[in-house]
């Protein structure tokens, strides 16, 4: 029998991108731009804001903003607690 793990895991992604921080920040925090590279969403760059990422296939990811420091830090949860999990 398999047991389901309940431990919390984190993913940290670091990249060098040849664009100014302001341009990258816009791509990561403006809902219409997030939709272009990831999924439809109701994101707002506010700590504690709960939002969804919605796949075209119908899946939904429940998220919450954890740390927001413009042009420097963006951290949010990404989980499958929604009834229509991705």
Sine and cosine of phi, psi and omega as CSV:
sin_phi,cos_phi,sin_psi,cos_psi,sin_omega,cos_omega
0.00,0.00,0.67,-0.74,0.04,-1.00
-1.00,-0.05,0.64,-0.77,0.07,-1.00
-0.97,-0.22,0.63,-0.78,0.05,-1.00
-1.00,0.07,0.77,-0.63,0.01,-1.00
-0.98,0.21,0.67,-0.74,0.04,-1.00
-0.93,-0.37,0.16,0.99,0.00,-1.00
-0.95,0.32,0.50,-0.87,0.05,-1.00
-1.00,0.08,0.69,-0.72,0.03,-1.00
-0.85,-0.53,0.49,-0.87,0.02,-1.00
-0.83,-0.56,0.52,-0.85,0.10,-0.99
-0.84,-0.55,0.81,-0.58,0.06,-1.00
-0.90,-0.43,0.82,-0.57,-0.01,-1.00
-0.89,-0.46,0.83,-0.56,0.05,-1.00
-0.84,-0.54,0.74,-0.67,0.00,-1.00
-0.62,-0.78,0.55,-0.83,0.18,-0.98
-1.00,-0.07,0.87,-0.50,-0.03,-1.00
-0.83,-0.56,0.75,-0.66,-0.09,-1.00
-0.99,0.16,0.83,0.56,0.06,-1.00
-0.60,-0.80,0.43,-0.90,0.04,-1.00
-0.90,0.43,0.51,-0.86,-0.02,-1.00
-0.81,0.59,-0.58,0.81,-0.02,-1.00
-0.89,0.46,-0.61,0.79,0.01,-1.00
-0.94,0.35,-0.69,0.73,0.03,-1.00
-0.90,0.43,-0.69,0.72,0.00,-1.00
-0.84,0.54,-0.70,0.72,0.02,-1.00
-0.86,0.51,-0.71,0.71,-0.02,-1.00
-0.89,0.45,-0.49,0.87,-0.03,-1.00
-1.00,-0.01,-0.24,0.97,-0.14,-0.99
-0.79,-0.61,-0.16,0.99,0.03,-1.00
-0.99,-0.13,0.87,-0.50,-0.12,-0.99
-0.77,0.64,-0.67,0.74,-0.02,-1.00
-0.93,0.37,-0.48,0.88,0.06,-1.00
-0.98,0.17,-0.61,0.79,0.08,-1.00
-0.86,0.51,-0.65,0.76,0.00,-1.00
-0.88,0.48,-0.55,0.84,-0.01,-1.00
-0.91,0.41,-0.54,0.84,-0.06,-1.00
-0.92,-0.39,-0.17,0.99,-0.05,-1.00
-0.74,-0.68,-1.00,0.03,-0.04,-1.00
-0.46,-0.89,0.26,-0.97,0.15,-0.99
-0.88,0.48,0.48,-0.88,-0.13,-0.99
-0.28,-0.96,0.19,-0.98,0.15,-0.99
-0.78,-0.62,0.70,0.72,-0.03,-1.00
-0.92,0.38,0.56,-0.83,0.19,-0.98
-0.62,-0.78,0.70,-0.71,-0.03,-1.00
-0.97,0.23,0.93,0.36,-0.05,-1.00
-0.70,-0.72,0.80,-0.60,0.06,-1.00
-0.86,0.51,0.75,-0.66,0.01,-1.00
1.00,-0.02,-0.21,0.98,0.02,-1.00
-0.93,0.38,0.82,-0.58,0.06,-1.00
-1.00,-0.08,0.74,-0.68,-0.05,-1.00
-0.56,-0.83,0.19,-0.98,0.02,-1.00
-0.86,-0.50,0.54,-0.84,0.25,-0.97
-0.95,-0.31,0.81,-0.59,-0.10,-0.99
-0.87,-0.49,0.87,-0.50,0.02,-1.00
-0.98,0.19,0.47,-0.88,0.03,-1.00
-0.88,0.47,-0.40,0.92,-0.01,-1.00
-0.99,0.15,-0.11,0.99,0.03,-1.00
0.94,-0.33,-0.22,0.98,0.00,-1.00
-0.95,0.32,0.49,-0.87,-0.02,-1.00
-0.75,-0.66,0.72,-0.69,0.11,-0.99
-0.94,-0.35,0.76,-0.65,0.06,-1.00
-1.00,-0.01,0.74,-0.67,-0.09,-1.00
-0.70,-0.71,0.30,-0.95,0.08,-1.00
-0.50,-0.87,0.72,-0.70,0.04,-1.00
-0.93,0.37,0.76,-0.64,-0.02,-1.00
-0.95,-0.31,-0.71,0.71,-0.03,-1.00
-0.59,-0.81,0.79,-0.61,-0.02,-1.00
-0.72,-0.69,0.89,-0.46,0.12,-0.99
-0.69,-0.73,0.98,-0.22,-0.12,-0.99
-0.70,0.71,0.74,-0.67,0.03,-1.00
0.92,0.39,0.13,0.99,-0.03,-1.00
-0.73,-0.68,-0.78,0.62,-0.14,-0.99
-0.71,-0.70,0.75,-0.66,0.11,-0.99
-0.65,-0.76,0.89,-0.46,-0.02,-1.00
-0.68,-0.73,0.76,-0.65,0.07,-1.00
-0.50,-0.87,0.41,-0.91,0.05,-1.00
-0.97,0.22,0.31,-0.95,-0.01,-1.00
-0.48,-0.88,0.97,-0.23,-0.08,-1.00
-0.70,-0.72,0.01,-1.00,-0.11,-0.99
-0.91,-0.42,0.54,0.84,-0.08,-1.00
-0.98,0.22,-0.28,0.96,-0.05,-1.00
-0.92,0.39,0.49,-0.87,0.01,-1.00
-0.86,0.51,-0.50,0.87,-0.01,-1.00
-0.94,-0.33,0.84,0.54,-0.06,-1.00
-0.88,0.48,0.56,-0.83,-0.04,-1.00
-0.90,0.44,0.00,0.00,0.00,0.00
